Amino acid sequence: MAQHPLPSSSKRPIVIVAVIAIILVGAISVVAYYTVKTPSCSGYPPGGNCVAPYSYTFTIAVNYTGRWSLNYTGQTNVGEANAYNVTGTHTGTGAFTVPATLSGLNTRMLTICAHAQKLDASDSTLFLSIGPLYPKNTSTPYGNVSTCGSVAP
């Protein structure tokens, strides 16, 4: 019995099905590759490696019986520009505190720097601190002090 070749119109559906099968296998392979090879994170710092935003509020304090001036600037990472525009300038007498909240990604340190100056010739002591840490003082007439504080997640 002689075999008759299939007409070309009947071969077309088989070829289309074969091409679709090859495309589907390729697409499934790509999805499987990215599912397996895409890095994931596990937990948040300090123990984990997931990136997320965080905030911290520093308390800046100045205390001096005479007139003083205070300037402060926040940084999202030590030495980087002030991306969140956390700055302040104050003048006054006596004790003064101001909160300064910085925000950034948990892959970065948050840093605040403050500078205080006595505005008179008194030899009384001016105190400047950021939280309970980083205290500085001066009793020099027209003296000034600077300090910085940082946190990391």
C-alpha positions in Angstrom: 0.0 0.0 0.0 1.4 3.3 -1.0 1.5 6.2 1.4 0.3 9.5 0.3 2.0 12.6 1.6 -0.3 14.9 3.6 -1.3 18.0 1.8 0.5 21.1 2.9 -2.6 22.6 4.5 -2.9 19.6 6.9 0.8 20.0 8.0 0.2 23.7 9.0 -1.7 22.9 12.3 1.0 20.5 13.4 3.7 23.1 12.8 1.7 25.8 14.6 1.2 23.5 17.6 4.9 22.6 17.7 5.9 26.3 17.6 3.4 27.1 20.4 4.8 24.3 22.5 8.4 25.5 22.0 7.4 29.1 22.9 5.6 27.8 26.1 8.5 25.7 27.2 10.8 28.7 26.7 8.5 31.0 28.6 8.2 28.6 31.5 12.0 28.2 31.6 12.4 32.0 31.8 9.9 32.3 34.6 11.5 29.4 36.5 15.0 31.0 36.0 13.9 34.3 37.4 11.9 32.7 40.2 15.0 30.7 41.3 17.7 33.2 40.5 16.1 36.5 41.6 17.7 37.4 45.0 15.3 37.9 47.9 15.8 39.5 51.2 15.4 38.1 54.7 14.6 40.3 57.6 15.7 43.8 58.3 19.0 45.2 59.6 21.0 44.7 61.7 20.5 41.0 61.2 18.7 41.0 57.8 19.3 42.4 54.4 15.9 43.8 53.3 15.9 47.5 52.3 13.2 49.7 53.9 12.7 53.3 55.0 13.3 54.2 58.7 13.3 57.4 60.7 14.9 58.7 63.9 14.3 61.8 65.9 17.3 63.5 67.4 17.0 65.9 70.3 19.4 68.9 70.1 19.8 70.8 73.3 21.7 74.1 74.1 21.9 75.7 77.5 23.6 79.0 78.3 22.6 81.9 80.5 23.5 84.5 77.9 22.5 84.9 74.3 23.4 82.1 71.9 22.8 81.0 68.3 22.2 77.4 67.1 22.4 75.9 63.6 21.9 72.3 62.7 21.9 70.2 59.5 20.8 66.6 58.9 22.5 64.1 56.6 21.2 60.8 55.2 24.7 59.4 55.2 27.9 60.8 56.7 29.3 63.3 54.3 26.4 63.2 51.9 24.3 66.2 50.9 21.2 67.0 53.0 18.6 65.2 50.8 15.7 65.7 53.2 16.4 69.4 54.0 16.5 69.0 57.7 18.1 72.2 58.9 17.4 74.8 61.6 18.6 78.1 63.0 17.6 79.4 66.4 18.7 82.2 68.8 17.8 82.6 72.4 18.9 82.6 76.0 18.7 79.8 78.6 17.8 76.2 78.0 16.4 75.2 74.6 15.7 71.8 72.9 14.5 71.1 69.4 13.6 67.7 67.8 15.0 67.0 64.4 13.6 63.9 62.5 15.6 62.4 59.7 14.5 59.6 57.4 16.3 57.4 55.0 16.8 53.8 53.8 18.1 51.3 56.3 21.2 50.9 54.2 22.3 54.4 55.3 23.3 56.2 58.5 21.3 59.2 59.7 23.5 62.0 61.0 22.7 65.4 62.5 25.4 68.0 63.2 24.8 71.1 65.4 26.8 74.3 65.9 26.2 76.7 68.8 27.9 80.0 69.5 27.9 82.4 72.5 26.8 85.9 71.5 28.5 87.7 74.3 31.8 88.0 76.2 30.8 86.1 79.3 33.0 83.4 80.6 29.9 81.3 81.6 29.7 77.9 80.0 27.6 77.1 77.0 26.5 73.5 76.7 25.4 71.7 73.4 24.4 68.1 73.0 22.5 65.8 70.7 20.5 63.5 73.0 22.4 62.3 76.0 25.4 61.7 73.9 27.9 63.9 72.1 28.0 66.7 74.7 30.2 69.7 74.0 30.8 73.0 76.0 32.8 76.2 76.0 33.3 79.0 78.4 35.4 81.1 76.0 33.9 84.6 75.4 32.1 84.5 72.0 33.1 80.8 72.0 31.5 78.1 69.8 31.1 74.4 69.8 30.0 71.8 67.3 29.0 68.2 67.6 27.4 65.5 65.4 25.3 62.4 66.2 24.5 59.4 64.1 22.3 56.3 64.1 22.3 53.2 62.0 19.6 50.6 61.8 
